[in-house]
Protein backbone atom coordinates (compact mmCIF):
# COMPACT_ATOMS: atom_id res chain seq x y z
CA UNK A 1 0.00 0.00 0.00
CA UNK A 2 2.85 2.38 0.81
CA UNK A 3 4.35 1.79 -2.63
CA UNK A 4 1.08 2.79 -4.30
CA UNK A 5 0.88 5.98 -2.23
CA UNK A 6 4.50 6.88 -3.07
CA UNK A 7 3.82 6.26 -6.78
CA UNK A 8 0.85 8.63 -6.70
CA UNK A 9 2.85 11.22 -4.77
CA UNK A 10 5.57 11.05 -7.43
CA UNK A 11 3.01 11.46 -10.20
CA UNK A 12 1.41 14.41 -8.41
CA UNK A 13 4.81 16.05 -7.90
CA UNK A 14 5.59 15.74 -11.61
CA UNK A 15 2.15 17.09 -12.51
CA UNK A 16 2.67 20.24 -10.41
CA UNK A 17 6.39 20.83 -11.02
CA UNK A 18 6.19 22.22 -14.59
CA UNK A 19 4.10 25.17 -13.40
CA UNK A 20 6.80 26.29 -10.94
CA UNK A 21 9.91 24.76 -12.54
CA UNK A 22 11.77 28.09 -12.64
CA UNK A 23 11.80 28.18 -8.84
CA UNK A 24 13.97 26.16 -6.47
CA UNK A 25 10.85 24.46 -5.14
CA UNK A 26 9.77 23.43 -8.63
CA UNK A 27 13.13 21.89 -9.42
CA UNK A 28 13.18 20.05 -6.08
CA UNK A 29 9.63 18.84 -6.69
CA UNK A 30 10.53 17.53 -10.15
CA UNK A 31 13.59 15.69 -8.82
CA UNK A 32 11.57 14.24 -5.94
CA UNK A 33 8.79 13.11 -8.26
CA UNK A 34 11.26 11.38 -10.56
CA UNK A 35 12.95 9.65 -7.63
CA UNK A 36 9.60 8.37 -6.36
CA UNK A 37 8.58 7.12 -9.81
CA UNK A 38 11.95 5.47 -10.44
CA UNK A 39 11.10 2.85 -7.79
CA UNK A 40 8.01 1.90 -9.79
CA UNK A 41 9.98 1.73 -13.04
CA UNK A 42 12.57 -0.55 -11.40
CA UNK A 43 9.85 -2.82 -9.98
CA UNK A 44 8.34 -3.16 -13.46
CA UNK A 45 11.77 -3.59 -15.10
CA UNK A 46 11.28 -0.60 -17.40
CA UNK A 47 14.96 0.14 -17.80
CA UNK A 48 14.50 2.86 -20.41
CA UNK A 49 12.34 4.82 -17.94
CA UNK A 50 14.82 4.18 -15.14
CA UNK A 51 17.57 5.68 -17.30
CA UNK A 52 15.43 8.69 -18.28
CA UNK A 53 14.38 9.29 -14.68
CA UNK A 54 17.96 9.14 -13.40
CA UNK A 55 19.15 11.51 -16.12
CA UNK A 56 16.32 13.88 -15.20
CA UNK A 57 17.16 13.70 -11.49
CA UNK A 58 20.81 14.46 -12.22
CA UNK A 59 19.82 17.39 -14.43
CA UNK A 60 17.39 18.89 -11.93
CA UNK A 61 19.75 18.43 -8.99
CA UNK A 62 22.63 19.99 -10.95
CA UNK A 63 20.49 23.02 -11.76
CA UNK A 64 19.12 23.13 -8.21
CA UNK A 65 22.55 22.99 -6.58
CA UNK A 66 23.79 25.71 -8.92
CA UNK A 67 20.93 27.96 -7.78
CA UNK A 68 21.54 27.50 -4.05
N, C-alpha and C positions, 0 to 999 in steps of 0.2 A: 504494500500500500504506500509506503514511504517513497518508493521508486516512482510510482505513478504521480504522486504529488510533486516530486522534484522535477519530473519531466514537464508537467504543466507549468510549474514556476519558470523553468527555462524558456518554454515557448512564450509565456507572457512577457518575460524580460525582453526577448527578441522582438516581440510585437510592439513594445513601447519604445525601445531604444532608438529606432530611427528618427523619432520625432524630437529627441533631445541629444542626438549623437555628437553635436558640436560642443557639448558640455562634458566636464569630467565625469559627472554622474551617468551620462548617456553612454560614454565609452566603457565605464565600469559595468554598467548594466548589460551591455552587449557582450563583454567578455564573460561575465557571470552566466548569462543565458547560454552561451556556447559551451561553457564548461559543464553546465548541468545537462545539456542535450548530448554531449559527447558520451556520457555514461550509457545513454540509451542506444546510441549508434554502435558502441562497442558490444553491448549485450546482443544486438541484432546482427553483429558482424558486417556492418556496413562501412568497410574500411575507407572507401572514397569520402564518405561524410566525416569520418574520424579525422582524416587528413585535412579536409577543408576547415573543420571546426578548430583544429589545433593551429592551423595557419592563421585563421581569423583571431584566435585568442592571442597569439604572438603579436599580430599586427595591432590589435586594440591595446594590449598592455604596453607595447613599445610607444605608441602615441600617448597613452595615458601617463606613463612614467616621464615622458618628455615634457608634459604639461605641468607636472607637479613641481 
